[in-house]
Structure formats: structure tokens, C-alpha cells
Amino acid sequence: MATDVAEGAGPAITGDDTRVTTELAVTGMTCGTCAARIQRKLGRLPGVEASVNYASGRARVTHPAEQDPAELVTAVTGLGFGAEPVTPQIPAAGAAAVPAPRTAPDGAADQGRHRAPSAAAPAEDAPDPELAELRHRALVCLALTLPVIAVAMTPDWQFRYWQWFSLVLTAPVVIWGGWRFHRAAARHLRHLSATMDTLVSVGTLAAFGWSVWALFKGGAGLGGMRHALYLIPRPDQFDGSRTIYLEAAAAITTAALLGRWIERRGRRRALGVSASLLAPPAAEARVVVGDRELPVPVGGVRPGDRIAVGPGEPFPLDGRVVEGRSTVDAGAMTGESAPVDVEPGAEVLAGTRNESARLVVETTRGAGDTQWARMARRVQEAQAGKTAIQRLADRVSAWFVPVVMLLAVNTLLFWGVSGAGWGFAIAAGMAVLVVACPCALGLATPTALAVATGRGAQLGILLRGPEVLESSRRVDTIVLDKTGTVTTGRMSLQAVHTTPDTGRAEVLARVGALEAELEHPVARAIAAAARDELPGRLGGATDVRPLDGLGVEGTVDGVRVLAGRRRLIDSHGVDVPADLADALDRAAAHGATTVLAAWDDGSGVLRARAVLEVADGVREGSAEAVAEMRSRGLRPVLLTGDNPAAARAVAAEVGIAAEDVVAEVLPTEKADAVRRLQEQGAVVAMVGDGVNDAAALAQSDLGVAMGTGTAMAIEAGDVTLVRDDLRAVPDALRLARRTLGTIRGNLFWAFAYNVAALPLAVAGLLNPMLAGVTMALSSVFVVGNSLRLRRFKP
């Protein structure tokens, strides 16, 4: 498994110590042909294997350890592209640690000097000058092109010298608007290669150049000249010298710009990765040296160092508690819905949060080897591959452009030497280039995605990109994370069991007043329920004393109250009645956390009065969502790090079969569980919300992240549900499938248009002007077909 290094942009160490992996950010790619060329170039270097992803703009290169990454950059830049190594955000396991300062810094300035650098801002939040420039050029060119097309297509509107009016409007469109295509074509020409930019550039320049020649030299500039529309072009007495194709040149340029703008905007929204999402849980740790705590960057903390973690702070590294007792919210990493009590000897994980008291932890792993870092690397690796639709586009683009160029040249030569006249030959050759311009092909995916993502956002469903859609049609298994997905992820009071002579209100008034003085999640749940049911009626608690993770004692309105685990009650010699003991057993059977309450009966003797049952409640709509999944032939599976009793209780409540419950799995094992289902032939959609779900989301065929979850889960997911409602999952699948069907329809008609029109153009049966019109109409059809997604209803 490839990993990354801690500092700089160096290579990542692979399983073979003699080979490393370097990731390059590549700029200047405009289609799959570019990615294929770069991959072939890198693959020709000795001992190098490369995978270039056009959609993400990244090249993942495995090469000998002794090879300088600068050679890889040189190979890419030699083709006319830009490249630079990507600075990794996740340190690699075994990477050299940054030396930690072992003396106290001399003042605030020194403390700042040792502070770890902050993570980069999210890419989506930063302005994109190229996107803004594309939008500006596309809209300006659209405004100039519309009157040119309208006049050229309507003979009755062709006033005297209309052709010069068209030239004035078309010139800036072709030259200024199409400059990026001409520049890219020239760059690739220097390396004897061609891309879709080449078709756009050659087609528009040919149409524009012939039109300028016809206007100035061929008689097309005479006053009163009009264009007649011919479905089938034919040689004329002027050898085509009075025919202009300005509308085709302008339409091709504008359509290509609009497609590039829509595509870049969609790719930026779908693939923009924030470096901060992969930053460590904490930038620095407080290393305990004697009686002092020194701030040290997490990369400089070595296994065996002792660090201090205060209440409310995340654990920066994996370790073992050596001093203090506290509770830890481990839900983000383990999926446990209840807080975990820790004491000396207990293991803690980076990314979990200390809740109630200061702890001293002896680190057991470096920053690059924590559970959190391992999951982050698995997410990165799972997202590095290419999708089937992407590979298909690469293969098509690899032969499409050269074939079209060859067809255009052969058409020109054939008609030129056959006696039809060079004017007719040039028109036929231009028709081949114009009719083959891949404007509709370029619009097919981004337009459908733009409409689908807009409609999805209105419904609380965010689609990541075209790769999301490929498996949606075949998904047959839905793996549901429990905590925060099927359940709310928040502890709440589920039930109160009392003795016959005790009322619920009395229990809540006494225990709620006591627990309101604590910060423990279970205490907060009981206190919140007491405030809701008895507003303004809680008793006054005094002498409140937490009892080392066992519970709490204190005085409420002059009465001594004890609340906590049964072990605490037993240690005070309090008998537990049979009915309360049964309630404790039943609660334990379905995984709930219990608080046993006892208070003075007025004679100085403590008596057990109630059992309060606290658990992570099932989210509203979860049962309905599972029922809908079943009705659509999908198999729901519950996957959690929680204990089996709690998992089975939740599964039974929402309608998931007991045999489809997988409990007590570690974060890294969640991805393995998904992989096992895939090996059994299932096509898996994973629904989760926590850091512990990120690797499983990336491993699944379709990852669905709850928008209320962690940033890493959202980034790893293919679909994000903004609505805090599991019922959106079936809707998301339907939208993904509908979008995929629309994209396939768009691609079919875009290819069918070329397949049908190219033979006509080669045979000289298609006027370039009409080729431009049909090319524009194919783009309009693709856009119109995509806009139908706006009517999607859940």
C-alpha cells in the first residue's frame, strides 16, 4: 500500500522499498487524449508505471526510489503540459519524524516558530481565475454569435453588406474567444499530436480563413450578395468563392467555450479536494517534560512520549492512558454510541475526544501510523483509480481526433483532384471538420451533471461527478452505518423504570438536578430530558461529587442522592429490587446504558428507586427508509463498531434482519466488510457519516455520506445527503440512475449524429453551413435532454 511522506512533496514509500510513488498535479489537459499521451510518455521511462486521471488532473507514478521526481516533471513538461509534485497532507508510516523541541521555548515567538503549518484552505473556497475567464469569454462570444447565426440562416434578414457585419462580429469570436483552442492546438502540433482542441481550432480557422478570402478576393463581399440554403452542396460557376462560413466558425467556437465552462464548473464542484480534510486531528500536541507541557508539532512526537490532553480536546495521536480518569467520545472513530470510560491502561485513538478530565497519554504510534492516518491513506488510494466511463472516453478520444483529421484531408484531396473544383473540395473538407466537432460530446456529461446537481441540491442530494453514476444502476446492497446514520448519534433518555412507590417526575427532578452539574454525555442526556419534562422544577443540587467514572453523588433539596452504575450502588450496600434488576438486564440485552438511582428514605438509609435507560435513539424516518429499500429489491445491512446487543436492537426497530447485522468492527475493518460483500457478488452502496466510515465509503461501489457527518466522510462519499434524513438514500439512487440514463442518451445521440453526418460530409453531400447548424442543434438537443432532469421528483 502506497503512503506519503511527512514533509515536502517527496515520494511515498510502497510495499517494495526499492520503489516509491509520486503524485503529480498536471495542468493543461483538455481531454482524455492528453491524459493518454502523458501516461504513455511516463510509462516509457525505465522502471516507471503511471496512471493519469484527466478528471482529477493527477498523475500517480510508481518509480525506482533513486529516481529524482524532477525527471518525471521534465517528461510531462516536455509534452507541453505543466506538472508539479503534490505536497502530501498525511504523513507516511515510518517517515522520519521532525525533531521535537526538548526545552521550553523562549517566549511566544518561539512557540509560534514550532507550531505546525495550518492546512490549506479548501479549493472550492478559493477563486478560480480560469473559470471566471471562461465564463466571460463564453458569454461575450454568445452575445456576438447569436446575430451572426440569425442573419446567416434567414435570407430575408440579409441586408446589404450583411456579410461584413458578420465578419466584424465573428472575428473577435474566432480570434479572441477561440484563442485557448488555437494555443493548445499549436502546442500539441509542436509535439506532432492532436486533441479535440485541434478539431475546434482547425475547423474554425478553416471556415474563418475561407470566408475572409471569399470576402476580399472571391466576390463574396459584393453588396447585395445573399446566401441560399442548399441541403446538398454543389459546385457553382464561382467555384465556391462567393460562399462564406462565418456563422459556422462563430457557432463552433461559442459552443466549445460554453461546453468547457460548464465542464470546468462541474468538475470544480465535484472534484475539488480540500487539503484541510486530510490534515491531522490536531496540529500539535502538549508533550509532558517534567512538570511542564511543551507544544510540539504532531509530526515531532515519537512513540513513548507522554502528552497531555485536556477536557474537550481531541487526541492528536494513538496512545495509552497513564494518568487520570475520564470519558472519551469515541464515536467518530469506533462508532460507539455511548461514551467510553477510560482509566490508566486504556487505549485511545487519534481523532476521538476527551470529554471530562485531563489525561496523560503515552503515545504508541507516530503521526503517520495512527488509525486515523491509515484510514486517510485508504481513502486517497481508493479514489485514485479511473472509472469505466472515464476509460471509455480516453479510448474514444485517442482515435477520434486523428481519424477525423485524416478524413478531412482525404476528402479535400479527393474532391480537389476529381475535377469538382478546389472551392467545393475545401467546403467538403470543412464540412467534415465542422460536423465532427465534439461540442455535443463535450456537453453530454457536464450539462446533465450540472442540471442533476442543481435539482439534487434542491432535494438535499449532492452528486460528486459522473463516476458516481456508474454503479448506481446495479446496486443491490445498502450498507448502513448505525451511529449518526440510522440513529441520531446523540444520547437521549429512552425509559425510566421505577419502584411502585416512586414517580417518574420525582426521579427526573432528583437525578436530573444531580446530573445537570456534570459534563458526561449520559448526564447531559438525563438532564436535558428532565428540563424538557419539568421546566423550572429541578431541585437544587449541592455537594455534587463525581465518583471516578462510576457515577455521582450529592444532595438535592436536602436529600442524599446516589446515581450511577450498579457497581456503585452495590458498593454502598444498597439492595436492588427484583423489578429494577430485571430492568437492568433487559436494558443490557439491547445495549442501552443504564443509571441506577438511590436516595435517602428519610431514615438515613439509601434505597434503590429507579433505573434510567439512556441510548442512541433511532433517527426519524429510518424505518420508513429501510422499508422503501426493501420494496425496491435492495438488501439493507447494518454495519457498526457498537456492541452486538445494541446493533441488533436498532436493526429490529428499523426492520433489518438479524443475519444482516455486522457489529464490533474496527474503523479499518469496515472497508474489509464492504470488500467481503463485493467478493460475494454484491454491488454495494455504503451510507455513513463519521471518520470511521471514510475508508468504507471509498471502498464501496457507491458511497453515500450524511451531510451532518465529518468532513472526511463527506469527502470520501460519492453522494452527500444534505437532508438529515435516511429516506433521501432511495431518492439519491433514483436521481443517480436517472442522470446516468440521461448521460448515456446524450452520448448516444452525440455519437449517432457524428456517425450519420460524417459519411454525408465525406461524400460532399453536406453544406458546411448546414453542418454548423446541425452541430449546434445537436448541442441544443443535448442541453434540452439534460434539462428534463429539472422535473425529477422524489
KASULUR-V538948 format. One record per run of one state. SS is the DSSP state (a for helix, b for strand, c for the rest). FROM is the first residue (numbers start at 1). TO is the last residue. If there is no record, write none. Layout:
BEGIN
ss from to
SS FROM TO
SS FROM TO
END
This chain:
BEGIN
ss from to
c 1 11
b 12 13
c 14 18
b 19 27
c 28 31
a 32 43
c 44 48
b 49 53
c 54 57
b 58 64
c 65 68
a 69 77
c 78 81
b 82 85
c 86 107
a 108 113
c 114 122
a 123 125
c 126 128
a 129 153
c 154 154
a 155 157
c 158 161
a 162 177
c 178 178
a 179 190
c 191 195
a 196 216
c 217 245
a 246 271
c 272 274
a 275 278
c 279 283
b 284 289
c 290 291
b 292 297
a 298 300
c 301 305
b 306 309
c 310 313
b 314 314
c 315 318
b 319 323
c 324 325
b 326 329
c 330 330
a 331 334
c 335 339
b 340 342
c 343 346
b 347 348
c 349 352
b 353 354
c 355 358
b 359 363
c 364 366
a 367 369
c 370 370
a 371 382
c 383 387
a 388 417
c 418 421
a 422 436
c 437 438
a 439 458
c 459 460
b 461 463
c 464 465
a 466 468
c 469 476
b 477 481
a 482 486
b 487 498
c 499 503
a 504 515
c 516 520
a 521 533
c 534 540
b 541 546
c 547 550
b 551 556
c 557 558
b 559 564
c 565 565
a 566 571
c 572 577
a 578 589
c 590 592
b 593 600
c 601 605
b 606 618
c 619 621
a 622 631
c 632 634
b 635 639
c 640 643
a 644 654
c 655 657
a 658 660
b 661 662
c 663 666
a 667 679
c 680 683
b 684 688
c 689 690
a 691 699
c 700 701
b 702 706
c 707 710
a 711 716
c 717 718
b 719 721
c 722 727
a 728 762
c 763 767
a 768 791
c 792 794
END
